[in-house]
Amino acid sequence: SNALQCKIEQWCKVQVLYMPIVIHVRASDTASTVSSREEKPYEVKLWLPSQLKRASNEFCEEHLCRYEWELRQAQAYDALNDLHRHLQLHSHLYKFKANQLRGQWANTCAAGVLTKVELSIKTDAERYCQAWTVLVILGDILQEYSWRDDLLKLEPEHVQGMSDGHVGQSEGNQTLLWIWKACGVTTGDREGETVLADVLHVEWCKSRAHTHHWTEE
């Protein structure tokens, strides 16, 4: 905590050299915030360009906005990648619990693990939404719009496994949700490509089996 506090203090000192307006914004924010408890290091506002725009409608130099835009874009892809992994894990655990576990103790333990995974899924979704909101703000400033083709707004109904499809769709007419088609997600390394390819292969086999079943009927 002390180490983090020291780094934040160093950040504040260097920041005023490049963003002088922060001095007035930070002083105004401190004066308007009345609290009897000590502020934790993780609660300190860093006043990045997007925060300045939202709080005081102040603009930073374009290259500073560009730095944060690249940071937030990477955060969005990372959050979406983590969301993939946790959704796949949740699907696997749920099926394993239903098909392999018997008895109260085993099911209780499995339910506890599933709850932790669901919390991770919620955290991943929140991280993505926070990064996406900032990208919208900075994208307008930098005239960057092409990123919206891959990184769409994440709604609650989008946070589903690959085989779940859209709400209300039957199993035979399901379409792949956009979170599983976003370019640059899960394919950052060869292991990620293998995992995604395996999942897509499984889904293709299931769809093919359904097609043959309908044809026979």
Disulfide bonds with the S-S distance in Angstrom:
none
